[in-house]
């Protein structure tokens, strides 16, 4: 009967680890997407500033909007960093591995 219990426990842990893996991959993809978007907006903002200085064409509104977007995206990174994931399956595996 212990073998059946161990098998069920093993399957449960495997399922929990698979779910955690998916969550971590999703979090990583979101993080990379936000960082890429920040870089694009900063690049575009710098281009507009340079163009504005060279041509005296006013891009202040767009520059301010891009900077505001960057602030919001950095806040999103903070939220992603503070995401709470359930690592209890890993903890239980470590506990079981101890002699």
Protein Blocks (a to p, Z undefined) as FASTA:
>chain_A
ZZmmmmmmmmmmmmmmmmmmmmmmmmmmmmmmmmmmmmmmmmmmmmmmmmmmmnopafkl
mmmmmmmmmmmmmmmmmmmmmpccdfklmmmmmmmmpZZ
